[in-house]
């Protein structure tokens, strides 16, 4: 291949990356708008669940003022109903707050300032985007389910990161891990197969290690050689751009002065390890 042909290929690759960046930027604006619109009614759900819970308190006080003993056997049905109502309201509030966390994650992902390092609560960021990826995959893949283990080192709290970029890297790795276990599920796995993704953090001197491991389909030697190449994908047409891991490596190694490595055995597992400095200087 001549130098001119190589240059032309490189130009085409860069053009493709630029188009993908434009799509991501447009998607970010759209996601932010949708997130704001969802947050408003969600606030009403959370607030009214709390108000309803307060009304249950008032109702119990009213029973007490009127000498109605809810602990008595004759009023057991009323007491059980109030207890059940409280548990339902607690669930509404719990899942409302969980949805709020997801929305805040989407907003951070879509409008973060470019290349700006910020002291970031790493466990909180990981938890948010690990579960954001899980819910997105469950919405898009038929019969998707996975057990997620989170093992976060309590010594690691704040890390200097570009949060919107680092979160994109985590989503890319999580999406691949979830897809790998789902694909294995579709291919007649052993009857005792439990699709599992483990997310773990650890300290290594002045660096933080984030490990994302799955027990999915693994990778062949041929796939390993091309893994970080732009536009290389093992997914069917329309399901992947082939840019996820290329962008991820750029985020980790170029923007964060870190390192990304992997191990994999075909049919058994894949493990990605991301290392970034604890502090940015």
Protein Blocks (a to p, Z undefined) as FASTA:
>chain_A
ZZklmmmmmmmmmmmmmmmmmmmmmmmmmmmmmmmmmmmmmmmmmmmmmmmmmmmmmmmm
mmmmnopafkbmklmmmmmmmmmmmmmmmmmmmmmmmmmmmmmmmmmmmmpcehiacddd
fklmmmmmmmmmmmmmmmmpghiacdddddddfkbmcdcddfklmmmmmmmmmmmmmmmm
mmmmmnopafklccddddddddehjaccdddddfbebpafklmmmmmpghiafbdehiag
hlmmmmmmmmmmmmnopaddddddehiaccddddddfbdZZ
